[in-house]
Amino acid sequence: MSVEDSCRLCKDNLRIKGTLSNTKKIFPSKKVANEKSVNERLMALGLTLSNDNSRSGRICRSCFRLVVRIEEDFAVFRRWQEAEEASFSTVEERLPGEEVSLAISGVQRSCPVSGEKRAREHTPSETTHYVNKKRCTEQPTATPTPKLSRPTAEMPVRRSLTEVIIHYPSNPTGDKMECQANIAGIVENITKENWRTAANLIVRHKELFGRLKENILKVIEDESKLLCNPYKGFMLWRSSAADLKAFTFANLLSDLERMSPFMFSIFSKITKRSPHSTCAAAAIALRGREPRLSAFAYCVDSVLMYGGAKKDVFKRLSKLGISTSHACALAKQKELKLLAASEDIKSTQCRQEKMPIVCDFEN
Ligand SMILES: [Zn+2]
């Protein structure tokens, strides 16, 4: 009997009349979208299974149902744990003479109070958390929102002990260090080069993820700097009339992907890979940093002009970095018209209809 013929947990034979039946793969080779694999489910519960040939990579139906039941019960347990931790930390954070905003903000979030009332509750004379809390519970719609302290999920519970021994040249017998429960899994998975699992655990570690965030922001900063460098050829810099006529989302998307792959993946993730939304969001965000990255804004201008938008519309949208100012929009329209005049009949027609030239925005 091959190891694959038995359930990893109950060891039952999974082969009935020669065929594997009522079984699930623990490490599926093909991932089903929106469905967690058995391995991922177990990892979330704190059990990391090794994927090697000496152990079965299959689980029977009844053991799988057991995992699902544990998951459900664990979810209830975790909510309880979080609620307990949240109420503990709000009390703990309120040290004498300290700013109480942190502790109170979690409570106030759930209180539908006016800005004026909110401001009043922050006055030093009313520092008693319990007063605020009591006031909150009086609101019929208020539900306590536990403070979100972790980037994703809880660190899995771990029962095994992980030790690291470092053999220094000066100390060949080595220094043995015991890993704390919250980093043991990270150390183990880094050592085994299970990068995905290690990364998963790192984002659950509050302090480590905090440090990592600084590095992630640095990557974003570097990519932004590159895009905002006028000599690097990013297409949002190119805002002459001829460039604007050739403006396409496909080119913008390709520039973003090529020059700022990390930032591109973030925008892409946020927008669920919607190419137009990714381009628009990135263009507006980058213009907040570098106002001369105006190609997209000029394209929006031409749509606004075409729709007969008034000066006031430009004033408002330019504040948001979406369009340029009305004066700039007019100047660019003039430029576009001059270009059209020197071009083919199609643009002549456009001119005769006295319509502003609209950039090709659709592809
Ligand atoms: Zn089983």
Boltz pocket constraint, residues with backbone or C-beta under 6 A from the ligand:
constraints:
  - pocket:
      binder: B
      contacts: [[A, 7], [A, 8], [A, 9], [A, 10], [A, 11], [A, 12], [A, 59], [A, 60], [A, 61], [A, 62], [A, 63], [A, 64]]
      max_distance: 6.0
